[in-house]
């Protein structure tokens, strides 16, 4: 079961206590239940009943029953089913705003805003996770020990279902619905080879020379991000050497003389044994984007993680652009 922050545990305790009150019971007045609004808040942020149930420490049936109770009280739908999960209706967005005020009030009883707490789930590419996200969230943890961060390293398109992840960081401008897409930074890829490889095989001095060398890059048939399908554009005749879904494998295979690697500069430039080749001819500019629901970005713990990631990006701007 998903870890539940102390503040959310207190919410869940109240929710569980009132979960079995029948809809026709006198306790159900004209005003919506604060418990039901907090459940809507959890569903609105995740888009999934199951994920919200795990976060609150209740079951799926309780979530469904409390949403139905809220809709009965408000006189209309607060959620609508879509291919990407549950989405807020206009009435639901109004109710969510009220729920956020309730959450803020409860948090104020627990401690000041500086004591933000909760679990934040982030997915990002391998290299970005290691060199940008990890140091950023380490800073967050030092300042806010109540915040826990789960990092999922993956290279894929932005999900249309927002389920399970609070923040996604992807390559290339995403086409998403009902979510915010924020550009973080440009970054460069270049061609690299180890010094020992160049001593044995010679250094290419032009793009046509590349066809005599093997390429270290992604597995073409498993590449999910169109913006990364770039190798055929500048070196269509390069044969594949070591390929992998993990960019750290690309770097280490290149360092081990497997061939010429097409590598993110901010990763390759960390290694003195790698030499950048043809920088004026092959310098590929891509970009990183952050994707999240608007309501998720308003959570204090998520806002702090996002701010730290953006700060880390600014601090590493030259490295990302291949400027040593």
C-alpha positions as CSV (number, residue, x, y, z in Angstrom):
1,X,0.0,0.0,0.0
2,X,1.2,3.5,-0.8
3,X,2.8,5.4,2.0
4,X,0.5,8.0,3.5
5,X,1.7,11.3,4.9
6,X,0.8,12.1,8.5
7,X,-1.5,14.9,7.5
8,X,-3.3,12.6,5.0
9,X,-3.5,9.9,7.7
10,X,-5.5,12.3,9.8
11,X,-7.8,13.0,6.9
12,X,-8.2,9.3,6.4
13,X,-9.1,8.7,10.1
14,X,-12.0,11.1,9.8
15,X,-13.1,9.6,6.5
16,X,-13.1,6.1,7.8
17,X,-15.1,7.0,10.8
18,X,-17.9,8.6,8.7
19,X,-17.7,6.3,5.7
20,X,-20.7,4.1,6.5
21,X,-23.2,6.9,7.3
22,X,-26.2,6.3,5.0
23,X,-27.0,9.0,2.5
24,X,-30.4,9.6,4.0
25,X,-29.0,9.9,7.6
26,X,-29.7,13.2,9.4
27,X,-26.0,13.9,9.4
28,X,-26.2,14.6,5.7
29,X,-27.4,18.2,5.6
30,X,-27.4,20.8,2.8
31,X,-23.7,21.6,3.2
32,X,-21.2,19.1,1.6
33,X,-19.2,17.0,3.9
34,X,-15.6,18.1,4.4
35,X,-14.6,14.5,4.3
36,X,-16.2,14.0,0.9
37,X,-14.5,17.1,-0.4
38,X,-11.1,15.8,0.7
39,X,-11.8,12.5,-1.1
40,X,-12.7,14.5,-4.2
41,X,-9.4,16.3,-3.8
42,X,-7.5,13.0,-3.8
43,X,-9.3,11.7,-6.9
44,X,-9.0,15.0,-8.7
45,X,-5.2,15.0,-8.2
46,X,-4.6,11.4,-9.3
47,X,-7.5,10.8,-11.7
48,X,-7.9,7.3,-10.2
49,X,-10.1,5.9,-7.5
50,X,-7.6,3.2,-6.7
51,X,-4.7,5.6,-6.3
52,X,-6.7,7.9,-4.2
53,X,-7.8,5.0,-2.0
54,X,-4.2,3.9,-1.5
55,X,-3.1,7.5,-0.6
56,X,-5.9,7.9,1.9
57,X,-5.7,4.4,3.4
58,X,-9.3,3.5,2.5
59,X,-10.8,1.1,-0.1
60,X,-12.1,1.8,-3.6
61,X,-15.8,1.3,-2.5
62,X,-15.4,4.0,0.1
63,X,-14.1,6.4,-2.5
64,X,-17.0,5.6,-4.8
65,X,-19.6,5.9,-2.1
66,X,-18.3,9.3,-0.8
67,X,-18.1,10.7,-4.3
68,X,-21.7,9.6,-4.9
69,X,-22.7,11.3,-1.6
70,X,-21.0,14.5,-2.6
71,X,-22.8,14.5,-5.9
72,X,-26.1,14.0,-4.2
73,X,-25.5,16.9,-1.9
74,X,-24.3,19.2,-4.6
75,X,-27.0,18.2,-7.0
76,X,-24.8,17.2,-10.0
77,X,-21.7,15.4,-11.2
78,X,-18.3,16.4,-9.9
79,X,-16.4,13.8,-11.9
80,X,-16.7,12.4,-15.4
81,X,-15.2,9.3,-16.8
82,X,-12.7,9.7,-19.7
83,X,-10.1,7.6,-21.4
84,X,-7.5,9.0,-19.1
85,X,-9.3,8.2,-15.9
86,X,-11.6,10.6,-13.9
87,X,-11.8,14.2,-14.8
88,X,-13.3,17.1,-12.9
89,X,-16.5,18.7,-14.2
90,X,-17.1,22.5,-13.8
91,X,-19.0,21.7,-10.6
92,X,-16.1,19.5,-9.5
93,X,-13.5,22.2,-10.1
94,X,-15.5,24.5,-7.8
95,X,-15.8,21.8,-5.2
96,X,-12.0,21.1,-5.5
97,X,-11.2,24.7,-4.8
98,X,-13.2,24.4,-1.5
99,X,-11.4,21.1,-0.7
100,X,-8.1,22.8,-1.1
101,X,-9.1,25.5,1.4
102,X,-10.1,22.7,3.8
103,X,-6.8,21.0,3.3
104,X,-4.9,24.2,3.9
105,X,-6.9,24.7,7.1
106,X,-6.1,21.2,8.4
107,X,-2.4,21.7,7.5
108,X,-2.3,24.9,9.5
109,X,-3.4,22.9,12.6
110,X,-0.6,20.4,12.0
111,X,2.2,22.9,11.5
112,X,3.3,25.9,9.5
113,X,3.5,25.8,5.7
114,X,7.3,25.4,5.9
115,X,6.6,21.9,7.3
116,X,5.1,20.6,4.1
117,X,4.8,16.8,4.0
118,X,3.6,14.0,1.7
119,X,4.8,11.7,-1.0
120,X,5.7,13.2,-4.4
121,X,6.1,10.8,-7.4
122,X,8.3,12.0,-10.3
123,X,9.1,10.2,-13.5
124,X,12.0,11.5,-15.7
125,X,14.6,10.2,-18.2
126,X,17.5,8.3,-16.7
127,X,20.1,11.0,-17.0
128,X,17.8,13.8,-15.9
129,X,16.7,11.8,-12.9
130,X,20.3,11.2,-11.8
131,X,21.9,14.6,-12.4
132,X,19.0,17.1,-12.1
133,X,16.1,15.6,-10.1
134,X,18.1,13.7,-7.5
135,X,20.2,16.6,-6.3
136,X,17.1,18.8,-6.4
137,X,15.0,16.5,-4.2
138,X,17.9,16.0,-1.8
139,X,17.8,19.8,-1.2
140,X,14.0,19.5,-0.6
141,X,14.5,16.7,1.9
142,X,17.0,18.7,3.8
143,X,14.6,21.6,4.2
144,X,11.4,19.5,4.5
145,X,12.1,16.1,6.0
146,X,8.4,15.3,5.9
147,X,8.4,15.2,2.1
148,X,9.3,11.8,0.5
149,X,10.1,11.6,-3.2
150,X,9.8,8.6,-5.4
151,X,11.7,8.8,-8.7
152,X,10.9,6.5,-11.6
153,X,13.5,6.6,-14.3
154,X,12.0,6.1,-17.8
155,X,12.2,7.4,-21.3
156,X,8.7,7.7,-22.8
157,X,6.1,10.1,-24.0
158,X,4.0,12.0,-21.5
159,X,1.2,9.9,-20.2
160,X,-2.4,10.8,-21.1
161,X,-3.6,9.1,-17.9
162,X,-1.6,11.0,-15.2
163,X,-2.2,8.0,-13.0
164,X,0.3,7.2,-10.3
165,X,2.7,10.2,-11.1
166,X,2.5,13.7,-9.7
167,X,5.1,15.1,-12.1
168,X,6.4,13.8,-15.4
169,X,9.5,15.1,-17.2
170,X,9.7,14.2,-20.8
171,X,11.8,15.0,-24.0
172,X,10.0,17.1,-26.5
173,X,6.9,19.3,-26.2
174,X,4.1,17.0,-25.0
175,X,0.6,16.9,-26.4
176,X,-1.5,16.5,-23.3
177,X,-5.0,17.3,-22.3
178,X,-6.2,18.5,-18.9
179,X,-2.6,19.0,-17.7
180,X,0.0,21.8,-17.5
181,X,3.1,21.5,-19.8
182,X,6.0,23.6,-18.6
183,X,9.2,23.9,-20.6
184,X,12.2,23.4,-18.3
185,X,15.3,23.7,-20.6
186,X,16.9,22.9,-23.9
187,X,19.8,20.4,-23.9
188,X,22.3,19.2,-26.5
189,X,23.4,15.8,-27.7
190,X,26.7,15.2,-29.4
191,X,28.9,12.4,-30.8
192,X,31.5,11.0,-28.4
193,X,34.2,8.4,-28.5
194,X,36.8,7.2,-26.0
195,X,40.4,8.2,-26.5
196,X,41.5,4.6,-26.7
197,X,38.8,3.9,-29.4
198,X,40.1,6.8,-31.5
199,X,43.7,5.7,-31.1
200,X,42.8,2.3,-32.5
201,X,40.2,3.3,-35.2
202,X,41.1,6.9,-36.1
203,X,39.0,10.0,-35.6
204,X,36.3,10.9,-38.2
205,X,36.8,14.4,-39.6
206,X,33.5,14.7,-41.5
207,X,30.0,13.3,-41.3
208,X,30.6,10.9,-44.3
209,X,33.5,9.4,-42.2
210,X,31.0,8.3,-39.6
211,X,29.8,5.4,-41.7
212,X,33.0,3.6,-41.0
213,X,32.2,3.5,-37.3
214,X,29.5,1.7,-35.2
215,X,26.9,3.7,-33.3
216,X,26.0,3.4,-29.6
217,X,22.4,4.6,-29.1
218,X,18.8,3.6,-28.3
219,X,17.2,0.4,-29.5
220,X,15.3,1.7,-32.5
221,X,12.4,-0.7,-32.3
222,X,11.8,0.2,-28.6
223,X,12.3,4.0,-28.8
224,X,9.0,5.6,-27.6
225,X,10.0,9.3,-28.0
226,X,9.9,10.7,-31.6
227,X,12.3,13.5,-30.8
228,X,15.0,11.0,-30.0
229,X,14.7,9.2,-33.3
230,X,17.5,11.4,-34.8
231,X,20.4,9.2,-35.6
232,X,19.3,8.3,-39.2
233,X,19.2,12.0,-40.0
234,X,23.0,12.6,-39.8
235,X,24.5,9.1,-40.0
236,X,22.1,6.8,-41.9
237,X,24.9,4.4,-42.8
238,X,26.3,3.9,-39.3
239,X,25.8,0.3,-38.2
240,X,24.6,-0.4,-34.7
241,X,27.0,-1.5,-32.0
242,X,25.6,-1.6,-28.4
243,X,22.0,-0.4,-28.1
244,X,20.0,0.1,-25.0
245,X,16.9,1.7,-23.5
246,X,19.1,3.2,-20.8
247,X,21.3,6.2,-21.5
248,X,23.8,5.2,-18.8
249,X,24.5,2.1,-20.8
250,X,25.2,4.3,-23.8
251,X,27.8,6.3,-21.9
252,X,29.5,3.3,-20.4
253,X,29.6,1.3,-23.6
254,X,31.1,4.3,-25.4
255,X,33.7,4.6,-22.6
256,X,34.5,0.8,-23.1
257,X,35.3,1.3,-26.8
258,X,32.1,-0.1,-28.3
259,X,31.9,2.7,-30.9
260,X,30.8,6.3,-31.2
261,X,28.0,7.3,-28.8
262,X,25.3,9.8,-29.4
263,X,25.1,11.1,-25.9
264,X,23.6,14.0,-23.8
265,X,26.5,16.5,-23.4
266,X,25.6,17.0,-19.7
267,X,26.4,13.3,-19.1
268,X,29.3,12.7,-21.5
269,X,31.2,15.8,-20.5
270,X,31.7,14.5,-17.0
271,X,34.1,11.9,-18.3
272,X,37.7,13.0,-19.2
273,X,38.2,9.8,-21.3
274,X,35.5,10.8,-23.8
275,X,36.2,13.1,-26.7
276,X,33.5,15.1,-28.5
277,X,33.5,14.6,-32.2
278,X,32.4,17.0,-35.0
279,X,30.8,19.5,-32.6
280,X,30.1,22.0,-35.4
281,X,28.5,19.4,-37.6
282,X,26.5,17.3,-35.1
283,X,25.0,19.2,-32.3
284,X,21.4,18.2,-31.7
285,X,19.2,20.5,-29.6
286,X,16.2,18.9,-27.7
287,X,14.2,20.1,-24.8
288,X,12.8,18.9,-21.4
289,X,9.2,19.5,-20.4
290,X,7.5,19.1,-17.1
291,X,3.9,17.8,-17.1
292,X,1.4,17.8,-14.2
293,X,-2.2,18.5,-13.3
294,X,-2.8,22.1,-12.3
295,X,-4.4,20.9,-9.0
296,X,-1.4,18.7,-8.3
297,X,1.0,21.6,-8.8
298,X,-0.9,23.5,-6.1
299,X,0.0,20.9,-3.4
300,X,2.7,22.4,-1.2
301,X,4.9,19.4,-1.3
302,X,4.7,19.1,-5.1
303,X,5.3,22.9,-5.5
304,X,8.5,22.6,-3.5
305,X,9.8,19.7,-5.5
306,X,9.0,21.4,-8.8
307,X,10.6,24.7,-7.7
308,X,13.8,22.7,-6.7
309,X,13.9,21.0,-10.1
310,X,13.6,24.3,-11.9
311,X,16.3,25.8,-9.8
312,X,18.6,22.8,-10.5
313,X,17.9,23.2,-14.2
314,X,19.0,26.9,-14.1
315,X,22.1,26.0,-12.1
316,X,23.1,23.4,-14.7
317,X,22.1,25.3,-17.8
318,X,25.7,25.4,-19.3
319,X,26.2,21.7,-18.8
320,X,22.8,20.9,-20.4
321,X,23.7,22.9,-23.4
322,X,27.2,21.3,-23.8
323,X,29.1,24.3,-22.6
324,X,31.9,23.1,-20.4
